Amino acid sequence: MNNAFQPSGNEVKHAAFQEHRRSGRMKSSQGVIIAALVSGGIAMTRNELATATGLPLSSICGRCRELLDLGSIDVAGMTADKPARQKLQLTEKGRALALAAAEGVAS
């Protein structure tokens, strides 16, 4: 019988999350979501963001949670379908981030 240490599922998830943060991919995913909200010009659901960006829904949900916590996006309302889904939009802080990123690209 193999008695080698096996990390728990939560330990694996935490390690993967920390690696994702260190790699810088997390911030680029946040930028993709902000860009999609800018280009769409309207509030979008997480499913619509996944379709627009090509990112998996699981990535969209995590990055949207981070952006909500940072105050870069907020909930604009709910959809009328069942189940109701949140419509997300940029805040002033999010628009300033998008503008700063656009100016950085243009320079």
N, C-alpha and C positions, 0 to 999 in steps of 0.2 A: 504494500500500500504506500502511495506517495504522500508523505507528510510535508511537502513543500508549502510554503506560505502562498496562499491564494488571496489576492485583494478582494474586498467586498465590491459589490456593484457600485455603491456610493463612492468608495475610494477611487475606482476606475473613472467614474463620471467627474469627480473633483479634479483628478489628475489631467483628464482631457480638457476640462474647462480652463485650468491654469495654463496648459500648453497653448490653448486657443488664444488666451489673453497675451501671453508672451510673444506669440508669433506675429501679432499685429493684424491678424485676419478679422478680429472682432471689430475694430474700428472701421475697417474697410467695408464690412457688411453693414454697419450703421450708416455709412456714407451712401451706400447703394440704396438703402431705404429712404433716406432723406432726398436723394436725387429723384427717386421714383415719385415721391410726393410732390416735389417741385415740378417735375415734367408733367405729371397728371393734372396738376392744378386744382384738384378736388380731394376731399377726404376719401380715403380708401380703407377697405377691410384688410385684414391680414391675408386672406385668401387672394384678394386682388393684388396685393403687394407681391405675393409669391408668384403669381402669374406674370406680373409686370417685370420682376427682377430675375426670374429664373432660379431663385434660391428656394431651397426646401422650406415648407411651412414651418417645420420645427426650428429652423434657423431664424425665420422671420419673427416667430413668437418670442424667442429669447431676446433678439435685438430690439424688438418693439418694447419689451418690458424694460430694457436698459434705457432706451430713449425716453420712455415715460418717466422713469425714475430721475433722469437727468433734466427733465423739463423741456426737452427738444420737440416732443410731440405731445398731443393731448387727445382725449376722446371728444369727437365732434358730435356724436350722436349714435344711434343704433339703426340697423337695417330693419325693414318691415317683415322680412321673411322669418320663417321658423327653422331653426332657432335664430334668435336675433344675434347679430354680430356687431361689434364695435366698429365705427368709422373713425379712422385716425387722421389727424391733420397736423401740420407744422405749427409750432408756437412762434412767437417773435424770436425767441432764442434759436429755434431750429432754422428759421429763415436767415438769421444772421450767420449761422454756421454754413448754410448753403451758399450765401453770398460770399463769405470769406473763402470758401473752397473754390468757387467760380473765379474769384479774383486771383487766387493762387495759380490756377490753371492758365489764366489769361496772361499772367506776368511772364 
